[in-house]
Amino acid sequence: MTETVSRSLERPAPIPAAAGIGLRGPYHARFLDAQPPVAWLEAHSENFFAEHGIASGVLERIRRDYPLSLHGVGLSIGSIDPLDTAHLEKLDALIRRTEPGLLSEHLSWGSIGGAHLNDLLPLPYTEEALAHIVGRVEQVQDYLGRQILIENVSSYMEFADSAIPEWEFLSAVAEDSGCGLLLDINNVYVNSVNRGFEATTYIDAIAPERVHELHLAGHSTQAYDGQAVLIDTHNTPVCEAVWLLFEHAVRRFGARPTLIEWDSDFPPLETLLEEAARAQRTMDRTHELAA
């Protein structure tokens, strides 16, 4: 990026430490007409970049009634391509229009040589990659003038050159850049099964003060060469193993804004609200037991 904007980092009023759901197109009308009972909503930033588009108008109307988090999927913050200034300009404009409580991106890359891939690809966990991603996060935060959250992503194999455990790499990104963490509990579980580590080891290695948001989602299982591989599809209910890991995370981190993600094969809205209610019960119960 050729130019940055010098601003002090802002930390806006937080999203409530309660369960929310992802705001997706099939549910827009319900939220406009009926204001379903949920603590907060999260929207994919790129879907609302068109300032005068219909989608942006819908988001701004819904924002009047619900706390909002913006979750980016297209910045490719881990790429070696120059940061996309046009993308950041659109994101900055969206932030100013909607004043989100939280802003997040992924610890991933998805573009090379100007060509964009339809995936969130993991980084090698090396010292070189760590220095690169820290610098990129700092550039984004400087440009936007506010702290962002970085989310761990799912993966199905490890780079041969990786020398740092994923949880240590993620922690170092937050420590060195000053960003917060969005910890996706489903992604931790998926990676633990696919790559053979203890999911609780990952959770226990993350400093609670770094974690500002949690994600819960469903996954699918596919067989490759006779081996079961978990795929982060976001189109099924949260499985029982992830619910148990979420309870472990709440015991470690305390209650955090927790999102139910569902990104395809959309069920009735009531399904997401029921999942959010279960997440809220888990946080409430775990808090009572710790008191």
ABEGO torsion letter per residue (X at the ends): XABBBBBBBBBBBBBBBBBBBBBBAAAAAAAAAAGBBBABBBBBAAAAABAABAAAAAAAAAAAABBBBBBBAAAGAABABBBBAAAAAAAAAAAAAAGBABBBBBBBBABBGGBBBBBBBBBBBBAAAAAAAAAAAAAAAAAAGBBBBBBBBBBABBBAABABBAAAAAAAAAAAAGBBBBBBAAAAAAAAAAAGBBAAAAAAABBAAABABBBBBBBBBBBBGGBBBBBBAGABBBBAAAAAAAAAAAAAAEBBBBBBBBABGBBBAAAAAAAAAAAAAAAAAAAAAAX
